[in-house]
Amino acid sequence: MVKKKRLGFKVIQGSSMECEKCLEIGVDQLLETVQLMDELPEVLRSAINDDKVWQKRNENSIEKTLLSPGLASQWVAALLALGACVVFESGIEAPLSDFLLRRVNEGKLISLSVPCNGSGMVYGSSMVRVLPTDEPIVASYAVLDLKDSVVKSARIALTGASREQAKLVDAAEKMVGRKFDGTLIEEIALAVVEEVSPKEDYRGGIEYRREMAGLMTKRALEMCMKGAK
């Protein structure tokens, strides 16, 4: 059995993010090692497996994927949906979303802080692809924090629906403070269709990707609803 001290991570209670428990993982860790962590949220473990075959997971470290998100876009999208933060050598912690948009750069990265196992946390994902082994054409990852069926916080990250490899959508903010039900899911799915600006390639046109962004978001949120019951 692999000892936890060799995995380059620690579990911390709370952080600057609103969560009950976080994983702090060294950015030198390979994706193959990360997926072995028992505490890893299942949405992240699934995203790692969706991204790369075993050989690639052993070639790409966390740092590489954060500096070049195209190496593992599903993993990065799941991190965005969870509200992950990056920690710099200086001790400064910043949202991963800001780091990817080049809004913050405080020097050398040392670790990644990932919220996990909050009492009200639910998550879901959905994707469309031509073949089961293909890279997803469009994928949606949703993570919600619920209390008594009311949304306390929400993040939705998409791949294949913008010029960025993985991006959070603003539509998720419309969920906060509202009852999480089927009507809200339909509203947010439509808002995503209106918001995204995909680019066309040989695997899908702009309108197709836009409609899939809405549909995949709807399915990801429906998974969240099942997890909340």
HELIX and SHEET records of a PDB file:
HELIX    1   1 LYS A    4  LEU A    7  5                                   4    
HELIX    2   2 LEU A   31  VAL A   34  1                                   4    
HELIX    3   3 GLU A   42  ASP A   51  1                                  10    
HELIX    4   4 TRP A   54  ARG A   57  1                                   4    
HELIX    5   5 ILE A   62  LEU A   67  1                                   6    
HELIX    6   6 PRO A   69  LEU A   71  5                                   3    
HELIX    7   7 SER A   73  LEU A   82  1                                  10    
HELIX    8   8 LEU A   96  LEU A  100  1                                   5    
HELIX    9   9 ASP A  170  MET A  175  5                                   6    
HELIX   10  10 GLY A  182  GLU A  195  1                                  14    
HELIX   11  11 ILE A  206  ALA A  228  1                                  23    
SHEET    1   A 5 PHE A   9  GLN A  13  0                                        
SHEET    2   A 5 LYS A  21  GLY A  26 -1                                        
SHEET    3   A 5 LEU A 109  CYS A 116 -1                                        
SHEET    4   A 5 CYS A  85  PHE A  88 -1                                        
SHEET    5   A 5 GLU A  93  PRO A  95 -1                                        
SHEET    1   B 4 MET A 121  VAL A 128  0                                        
SHEET    2   B 4 VAL A 138  LYS A 147 -1                                        
SHEET    3   B 4 VAL A 150  THR A 159 -1                                        
SHEET    4   B 4 LYS A 167  LEU A 168 -1                                        
END                                                                             
